[in-house]
Amino acid sequence: MAAATEIRLRDGGRRLAVAFDDGSRFELPSEYLRVESPSAEVQGHAPHQKQIIGGRRFVCIIGIEPVGHYAVRLLFDDLHETGIFSWDYLYELGRRQEQIWGAYLEALQARGLSRDP
């Protein structure tokens, strides 16, 4: 289990920089974090319920709230604030960013959705 050692907003909230205790560092776009939010609103209550969220190309993170010693809640300017991002989940999003993002783009296209608002 990796633990975050540093979390910073970059580019006016368009990116989240996260460093972990194993030396890993990731720069995660806010759009990516928003559409992969661990909230029930996005993920549903079972894998087949996951929602594909379009129109978030320009979303920004406007706040970071600590949740115990294991996670943060990210507050987005589209008023989404229910996702609690554990260190493990942030690490996985960073480690598998290319694969997860590619699957998201394919799902958008398959549904005729756009990243643009």
N, C-alpha and C positions, 0 to 999 in steps of 0.2 A: 504494500500500500504506500503510494507516494504521498508526500505532504507538500503543500505549496509553501514556499518560503518568501515569495514576493508576488504581488499582484498590482498591476498598474494599468490605468487607462492611457491609451495613446491616440493620437490623431483626433482629438476632440471627442473621444468616446466611440470612434469607429473600429478600434482594435483593443483587445485585452492582452496584455503581456503577462505571462505566468511563468514563474521559475519554480522548480521542484527540488527537493532535498537530494535527489540522485544526480543533479546537474542538468537535467533536461530543462529546456526553455521553449516556450511556444508563443507565437503571436497569433491570436485567434480573432478573425473578423467578427464584428458585432452581429452582422447578418447571419453568419454561420451559427453563432451561439443562440440567436433568437429562434431560428428555424429548427434547431436541435435541442431546444429547451427541455429539461427533464420534467416539466410540468405535465399534469394530467391533461391540460388543455391541448398540448401538442402530442404527447406520447400516448394518451388514452390510458386505459387500465389494463390493456393487453396489447401484444405486438401488432395484431391486425387492426387495431384502432388508431394507429399513429396518423396524425394529420399532416398533410403536405401544405405548408404555409407559403404562399406566394406574396409578392409585392413588398418585400422587406429590404430591398437593395440599400436604402439610405437610412435604415434604423441605426440609432446610436444607443450606447449604454450611458445612462445618466446617473447611475449610482451603484455602489457595491456595499452590501451589508453583510458583515460576518454572521455565520450561523455556527455557533459553538466553535470547536477547533477542527472541524472536518469539512466545512463548506462555505459558500457565499451565495447570497441571493443577488441576482443581477436585476437592476431596474432599467427598463428600456423606454425610450421616448414614445413608443406606441402604446404605452401604459401597461405593457406586459410585465408582471413582477412576481409571478407565482412559481417560477422555477428555482429550485435550490440545487446549485451546482456543487456536488461533492468534489473533493480533490481527485478521487478516482475517476469520476466522470470527466472532469476537465483534462486530466492526463490522457484519458482514452480519446477524447475529442482532438487533442493535440497530436497524439501518436498516429491516429488513423485519419487525420484531416483530409488527405487527398481522396481516400476511398469513400468516406462518409459524404464529402462534398459532391463527389462525382455521382453517387447514388441519388443525392437530393436533386441535382440538375437533371438527371434522367427522369426522375419521378415528376418534376415540374413539367418537362416536355411531354411526357406521356399523358398528363392531365390537361394540357393546353394552357398551363399557367405561366406567368412571367415573374421574374425577380423584381420588375419595376412596379411601382404603385399604380 
